[in-house]
Amino acid sequence: MLELNNVHKTFNPGTVNEKRALRGVSLTLNDGDFVTVIGGNGAGKSTVLNAIAGVWGIDEGSIVIDGVDLSKLPEHKRAKYIGRVFQDPMTGTAGNMEIQENLAIAARRGQRRTLKWGVTKKEKEEYREMLAGLDLGLEDRMTAKVGLLSGGQRQALTLLMATIRKPKLLLLDEHTAALDPKTAAKVLELSDKLIRENQLTAMMVTHNMRDAIHYGNRLIMMNDGQIIFDVSGEEKQKLTVEMLIAKFSENSGEEFANDRALLS
């Protein structure tokens, strides 16, 4: 479903601020893979997701989703292939619009726009059923402005919006980092549920090693713009945080130095 072939990205090339963010990253995700991505600060985790989403162009290599080469496409033209949830709960929704209106916008993503606007009765019934599945009481607040929701409620809604059209690839960029632990756990469980029920292919960047081990069928670790560890299946299920830290030191030749990850 996703192929990254020898992807390179350097920011501010030829200046004192030059930063080689990705150094020949190659990765293949099969249909239905749920991959967690872990690594230290500046490892290239979010850079990979931004490169896939088209936030910036890559210097070399190719990005292919479901057989379509997206390497040269701008961000807005990749939207019909990709669903994305950001770290900031305020991103990805229109705060001054109603819950049902946000869902309607997400449901129409990639379709032709017309002068006709409004949420139909049938759509309202569908959205009510979807929201009820979140178990957050939002099905009774469909006309409420999204800006009035809590961070967790908003992130849950963003997840629903990102998956409503069943994207080829779902990108989760530390989407629970800004939430309190209890709310973060709820949103993670919901993420896992939506990915499984919709049989989505997903990549989740996280700083929490326990979450990286617990969720998904595959884990990759990055360091200095490269993938240094890739594990899946039964081997992944047997991992512990201590084993993961040891594997990082073994494969990178340095100590793992990310306080957020270690404290998690």
N, C-alpha and C positions, 0 to 999 in steps of 0.2 A: 504493500500500500504506500510505503514511503521509501525512497532511495536517495541517500545523500552520497554523492560520488566525489571524493577528493576536494571537499569544500574548503576554500581559504578566504579569510577576511582580515584585512589590516586597516586599522583606523589611523588617520593622520600620517600616511606614509611619507617618508622623507623629511620628517620634522623631529624635533626633540621629544615630541609627545607620541611618537609612533608606537602603536600597540598591535602586536600580532595576536588577534583574538581567536582565530580558528586556523589550525595548521593541518590541512589535509584530512578533514573529518569525513569518514565514510561509514555509513550506517544503513542497514536495511530493516524495515519493520514489515512484518507480515500482517495480513488482514486480521484484525482482532487482537493484535498485540497491545498490551498496556505496559508501557515502559516508564520506569521512574529514573530520573536523572539526578545524580548527586555529585558534589565536588566543592572545593574550597572557593574562597572569594576570587573572582577574576578567572575562574577555570574555563569559562566559555559556555556555561549552561544556558543562560538567557540569550546569549548571542546566537546560539544554534536555533532557538525558537524564533527569534526575530528574523533570522535569515530565511527560515522556512516560510514565515508569514509574509515576507517581502518588505519588512520595515526599512531595510537597506539592501542594496545589491551586493552580491558576492564578487570577489575578485577572480575566482577561478573555481572550476568544478560545475556540478549540476545538481538540481533539486527536482525530483520526479515524484508526483503523487498519482497513484493509480494509472501509471503509464503515460501521464501528461507531464511534459517538461515545463516547470513553472519558473525556471531560472531567470528568464528575462521579463516576466510579467510583473506589473506594479502591484502594490499591496491590495488595492480595491478589486482587482481582477482575480485575486486568489481567494477572495472571501467566500465564493460559492463552494470551494473545496475544504475550507478550514473553519473550525469553530475555535474560539479562544476565550479564556478567562484569565484576567490579569490579577496582579497582587493587590491593587487598590480596588476595594469594593465599589468606589465611585466611578470606575471606568467600565465601559461596556454597556451602560444603560443610560437612558435619558431621564434625569432626576425630576424634571418638571412635567413629565408625562405619566399617565396612569399605568398600572401594572399590565392591564389588558392591552393597552396601546403599545407598550414595549414588546410584548409577546407577538403582537400582530406585525410589527416591523421586522422582528426576527424571522417570523414565518414567511414573510414576503422577500426575504433576502435572495438576490439573484434573479428575481422575476421582474418583468416589465412594469414600470410605474404608470399609473393612469390618473386622471383627475378624480376618479371615484375614491372616496376614503371612508373609513368607518370599520368597526368591528361587527361582523354579522352575528346573528343569534347562534348559528351553528358553531362559529369560532369561539364564542363566549362559553358554550357548553364544553368544548374541547379543552379550553384553557382552564376552566374550573376543575376539570378532572385531572389535568396535569399538575396544577397547583396543589390539589388535595394530596397528591402523591408525595409532596415535599414534607407533609405533616408539620407545617408551620402556621396554619390558619390563614394563609394568603388567599385561599379560594373564596373567603368571605370579605376580602378587601380589594377586589379586582379594580375598583375605580379609585383606589388610593394612589396618591403621587408616590413614585418610587423613591424620591428624595426623603420621604418620611420613614422609610424602612431602616432597620438596624443593619449593621455591616454584614452579619451572617445571613439575614433575610435577603439582602441585596445580592450577596454572592451566590446564594442558592438560586435566585431568579436569573442571574447571569448564566449560571450553569444550564438552566432550562432553556434559555434563549440560545445558547451556543450549540445545544444538541437538538433543538426542535426540528431542524431540517436534516438531521442525521449526516453530519459532515464526513468527508472522507477521512479527515484527521482532526482530532481534538487536542489542542495545546493548553496545558494548565501551567501557568508560570508563577510558581510560589503563591498559588491562589488562596492559601489559608494563612500566610505569614502575618497579615495585619489583623487577624482575629484572635480572640482569647482562646485558650486551650480547649474549653468545652465546645465552643462554637466551631472551632477548627475541626474537631473530631467529627462533629455532625456533618459539616460540609464535605469532609473527606469520605464519609460513609455514603453520602448522597452521590458524590462523584463516582465512586465505585459502582453503585447501584445503576446509575444512568449509563455508564460505559458497558456494564454487563447486559442490561436489558436491551439496549440498542445495538449491541455487538459492535461497538466502535473501536477504532484504532486510536490510541491516545499516547501522548508523551506528557509526563508530569515532572516539572522541575521542583525540587524540594530541598530545604536545608536540614530537614529532620530525617536522620538516618533510620530511625525505627519505622517511620512512615514509608520510607523508600523500600525497606525490607518487607513490610507487611502488605503493601498494596502492589498490584500488578503481577505480571508473569515474568517480567524481565527487569533487570537493573543495569544501568551503565554508569560508570564513574568517569568524570572528566578532570583533567589537570592541564593547565597551560595550553588550552586550546586543542587538546587531543583527548580521545577516548582511551583510557588506560586499563579499564576493566569492564567486561561485559559478561553478565551471568544470567541464567534463566532456569526455569523448571525446578526440579528437585534440589539442585545445588543452591538456587536462590532461597528456597524455603528453609534451608539449614543455616543460612547466614545469621550472624549476630553482629551487633554494633562493633564489638571488639575485633571480630574477624574482618569487618569492613575497613576499620582503621588500619589494621595490620596489612591488609591487601593494598591499601593506598600507599603506605610506606614502602612496601615491597616493589610495587610497580612504578612508583615515581622517584624513589630514592630520596624522599624527604618526608618530614613529619606533617601530619594533617593539621592545618592551622586555620580552622574556621570555628570561632567561639560559638556562633549561633548553632552550628551543627552539633558541636560537642555538648553544649548545654541542653540541647533538646533531648 
